């Protein structure tokens, strides 16, 4: 249901009916209040940062292990006679 439809069509207790501009301002201000109170976006950013740090650590470790394996296999292949 649209927030604009939540306003009554008639004036309440003798008050004048809200104008379209007042309705839009109310919608924007309520959205901003909900946005400030919402912390799920911050949690998602934290998880993304953690995943990024872990992936950097994995790439660094794989590169180091890969170089060591290359050196080992090179030493082993150098030990065999050439055919």
C-alpha beads as a LAMMPS data file, in Angstrom:
LAMMPS data file: protein, C-alpha beads

83 atoms
82 bonds

1 atom types
1 bond types

-500.0 500.0 xlo xhi
-500.0 500.0 ylo yhi
-500.0 500.0 zlo zhi

Masses

1 110.0

Atoms # bond

1 1 1 0.000 0.000 0.000
2 1 1 1.355 3.402 -0.918
3 1 1 2.167 5.748 1.999
4 1 1 0.226 8.493 0.228
5 1 1 -2.960 6.448 0.510
6 1 1 -2.608 6.128 4.276
7 1 1 -3.954 9.659 4.788
8 1 1 -7.675 9.988 5.337
9 1 1 -9.596 11.600 2.524
10 1 1 -11.488 13.867 4.906
11 1 1 -10.142 16.376 7.375
12 1 1 -9.766 15.098 10.937
13 1 1 -11.366 16.959 13.864
14 1 1 -11.787 20.165 11.941
15 1 1 -8.176 20.194 10.729
16 1 1 -7.588 21.049 7.109
17 1 1 -6.744 18.177 4.808
18 1 1 -3.035 17.749 4.081
19 1 1 -1.861 19.089 0.794
20 1 1 0.011 16.970 -1.724
21 1 1 3.227 18.768 -0.793
22 1 1 2.694 17.994 2.911
23 1 1 2.036 14.354 2.058
24 1 1 5.251 14.151 0.032
25 1 1 7.242 15.800 2.814
26 1 1 5.795 13.313 5.288
27 1 1 6.726 10.394 3.021
28 1 1 10.290 11.661 2.564
29 1 1 10.787 12.394 6.256
30 1 1 9.437 8.996 7.291
31 1 1 11.708 7.320 4.713
32 1 1 14.733 9.192 6.056
33 1 1 13.847 8.218 9.636
34 1 1 13.587 4.550 8.666
35 1 1 16.826 4.813 6.646
36 1 1 18.752 6.263 9.610
37 1 1 17.407 3.587 11.948
38 1 1 18.186 0.716 9.555
39 1 1 21.477 -1.022 10.342
40 1 1 21.210 -3.945 7.924
41 1 1 23.153 -2.009 5.289
42 1 1 26.024 -1.470 7.717
43 1 1 26.052 -5.177 8.513
44 1 1 26.223 -6.051 4.819
45 1 1 29.167 -3.680 4.365
46 1 1 30.961 -5.264 7.321
47 1 1 30.484 -8.738 5.857
48 1 1 31.747 -7.524 2.474
49 1 1 34.882 -6.086 4.097
50 1 1 35.513 -9.324 5.988
51 1 1 35.063 -11.356 2.794
52 1 1 37.474 -9.036 0.975
53 1 1 40.139 -9.396 3.648
54 1 1 39.773 -13.179 3.667
55 1 1 40.036 -13.345 -0.134
56 1 1 43.211 -11.211 -0.073
57 1 1 44.705 -13.582 2.527
58 1 1 43.770 -16.633 0.427
59 1 1 45.274 -15.122 -2.735
60 1 1 48.465 -14.209 -0.892
61 1 1 48.764 -17.679 0.622
62 1 1 48.061 -19.428 -2.675
63 1 1 50.689 -17.330 -4.429
64 1 1 53.310 -18.200 -1.812
65 1 1 52.437 -21.898 -1.839
66 1 1 52.383 -21.900 -5.641
67 1 1 55.888 -20.439 -5.830
68 1 1 57.209 -22.970 -3.307
69 1 1 55.612 -25.848 -5.221
70 1 1 57.126 -24.545 -8.446
71 1 1 60.570 -24.495 -6.811
72 1 1 60.110 -28.045 -5.468
73 1 1 58.985 -29.474 -8.805
74 1 1 61.800 -27.661 -10.597
75 1 1 64.343 -29.179 -8.189
76 1 1 62.816 -32.648 -8.659
77 1 1 62.799 -32.351 -12.445
78 1 1 66.403 -31.145 -12.419
79 1 1 67.346 -34.341 -10.591
80 1 1 66.218 -36.554 -13.470
81 1 1 68.585 -37.193 -16.316
82 1 1 67.705 -35.624 -19.634
83 1 1 66.571 -38.022 -22.343

Bonds

1 1 1 2
2 1 2 3
3 1 3 4
4 1 4 5
5 1 5 6
6 1 6 7
7 1 7 8
8 1 8 9
9 1 9 10
10 1 10 11
11 1 11 12
12 1 12 13
13 1 13 14
14 1 14 15
15 1 15 16
16 1 16 17
17 1 17 18
18 1 18 19
19 1 19 20
20 1 20 21
21 1 21 22
22 1 22 23
23 1 23 24
24 1 24 25
25 1 25 26
26 1 26 27
27 1 27 28
28 1 28 29
29 1 29 30
30 1 30 31
31 1 31 32
32 1 32 33
33 1 33 34
34 1 34 35
35 1 35 36
36 1 36 37
37 1 37 38
38 1 38 39
39 1 39 40
40 1 40 41
41 1 41 42
42 1 42 43
43 1 43 44
44 1 44 45
45 1 45 46
46 1 46 47
47 1 47 48
48 1 48 49
49 1 49 50
50 1 50 51
51 1 51 52
52 1 52 53
53 1 53 54
54 1 54 55
55 1 55 56
56 1 56 57
57 1 57 58
58 1 58 59
59 1 59 60
60 1 60 61
61 1 61 62
62 1 62 63
63 1 63 64
64 1 64 65
65 1 65 66
66 1 66 67
67 1 67 68
68 1 68 69
69 1 69 70
70 1 70 71
71 1 71 72
72 1 72 73
73 1 73 74
74 1 74 75
75 1 75 76
76 1 76 77
77 1 77 78
78 1 78 79
79 1 79 80
80 1 80 81
81 1 81 82
82 1 82 83
